């Protein structure tokens, strides 16, 4: 019996992909990446291999090359249809051909084809890209190398032109037959404080007296069980800056690459509005598809996605302001709303919503988000209450462009805040819907707390809208700035703003400077931020700023291979081809004409396996060049309704008529007493004095009652007049939050704000008496002035 040689798939097919090596260079808040895929054909027949892999949707892919037997073959960016035709023709003529393309339906998925890989042949394919790095709330710059591509849900009758529909072999993590290596160099003129990662790293090497550069690499043995994430902390990240980059010589005057380009970064110091707005219609769209039953990550004791989402919904419901409207939708293959229409937020509607949240399960099948979105947008607007949409999903939707198009068509009447849950969430979907609707996007993976990121978005949604945003330039005579980024209409407090511009005209002497000014109004007050910068452009062989500017333009115009309007498609093709940045309408193709051996029979097609992270149906297929496909197993990503498992605790909660107990029993937060306290709060912000609150305080109810402030009345003592037990309970609850959960303040800040407002209104002049007594009773060191008497 002859055994196949080399690395094998589950079906004992040799795998031509041997390794992936990544070189990462981070300078300030821009990453430059070079990824090399090493292939080798150890079979006795010529192969065609294809590899489907994830990319961050902000990546501007600008270079693709092949190294074959020591010869470098640079790829050319072409119209996608032309590139496909040339690829097929090259293979049929006996040439080697290499194709790299962005998926037609989602900007964060790529496919690499290696055609006519002859026996014994070794090929190294290298793609290069640049991207902006997002700024986290704690000041970290976050780089993510996607390693997880979860199966994505496909609607019945969907066309088969997406590379996500290729029946790629899926193997367990331990059987994945190729390796990953990452080497990163980080530099900043402000100095590097520290570098963190969710993956094991080699010892970090810092260089320079002020640690202005560092080098680190991924430890051997990465199992593709999570995306590779680096968090880089600089000594200073909030300094506004302008970088000017020299254009490409000998380029047409009307080409974006010809003139110098400027990259402007602002950190607007937008004041927090006092008080925040209390109006608004808040709609929470929650993914309840089968994949939400999976863990947040493969790390030990990782929480289920649906449970983390439910906990966050409860915290959101407690943090909403009195007087607003809200509704909650659960969606999968079907969808269901908690209320027929959005309802006014009060104690009754909040309790009913909490009851429904606790019964939510990941049991609605596939991820069909488009239908509930259309229902939400089709509802009548509530006068005086602008729509704020919060979308929670693992992002496993095959056609993200159709969803983004729907959100964008309704962008004038709402803001959208999106949250990608777990490893492998689609960056195209999550970032895309937030970008087109003036909101923000967040990704929650590993052991990150969803609550803090979601509450940050809720705080932003409660801030008044920044208006009259404009950017003006003060440049020497003969020089002007042409904006390449879309007009900025939304700015949030604490958020970085990056814009790109092309400088046209006569460049002044080296010592000349320019100034750019960001202006906006907030609650009738005008604000401005100015930055003075050198007009001497710097040379960058990779034309990083020009590529990023092109990507910024493409993200606003390119809505996918099918969804992009004809006029926009023309602009997309022009910018993509001129700047060498790939789009959904273009593809890189390289042809090795030195190899000219006629193909005697259809090439054997080998799909590079990818890891399976969750318990999803497995599909394996074999292909031949005639286009025939033999599918083995079930259709990829056909999500089924899992059997419902109800724990004894859940069963007790369902049968209980006590809503407070139901909230607490069916939800497990990291801090049990904190969630119990939150569950006891009423919609108006107050707490009742009862046994549940006493348990949180670690006291008996009798002791809490006995500690009510007293005053002298003749020869006797009596309870301070006009104080009720709820005022006393609410002061104690707020003080307990500050005393024992200060580290989670961002999560309970909004509900605490409601509580303090309620105390001020109801306790009035005796508020300082209650606070002083509460500090003494709880033996707290918290400064009583936090209540701002």
Buried (B, 14 or more C-beta within 10 A) or exposed (E): EEEEEBBBBEEEBBBBBBBBBBBBBBBBBBBBBBBBBBBBBBBEEBBBBBBBBBBBBBBBBBBBBBBBEEEEBEBBBBBBEEBBEBBBEBBBBBBBBBBBBBBBBBBBBBBBBBBBBBEEBBBBBBBBBBBBBBBBEEBBBEBBBBBBBBBBBBBEEBEEEBBBBBBBBBBEEEEBBBBBBBBBBBBBBBBBBEBEBBBEBEEBEBEEEEBBBBBBBBBEEBEBBBBBBBBBBBBEBEEBBBBBBBBBEEEEEEBBBBBBBBBBBBBBEBEEEEEBBBBBBBBBBBBBBBBBBBBBBBBEEBBBBBBBBBBBBBBBBBBBBBBBBBBBBBBBBEBBBBBEEBBEBEEEBBBBBBBBBBEBBBBBBBBBBBEBBEBBBEBEEBEEBBBBBBBBBBBBBBBBBBBBBBBBEBBEEBBBBBBBBBBBBBBBBBBBBBBBBBBBBBBBBBBBBBBBBBBBBBBBBBBEBBEEBEBEBEBBEEBEBBBBBBEBEBBBBBBBBBBBBBBBBEBBEEEEBBEBBBBBBBEEEEBEBEBEBBBBBEEBEBBBBBBBBBBBBBBBBBBBBBBBEEEBBEBBBEBBBBBBBBBBBBBBBBBBEEBEEEBEEBBBBBBBBBBBBBEBBBBBBBBBBEEEEEEEEEEBBBBEBEEEEEEEEBEBBBEEEEBBBBBBBBBEBEBEBBBBBBBBBBBBBBBBBBEBBBBBBEBEBEEBBEBBBBEEEEEEEEBBEEBBBBBBBBBBBBBBBBBBBEEBEBBBBBBBBBBBBBBEEBBEEBBEBBBEBBBEBBEBEBEBEEBEE
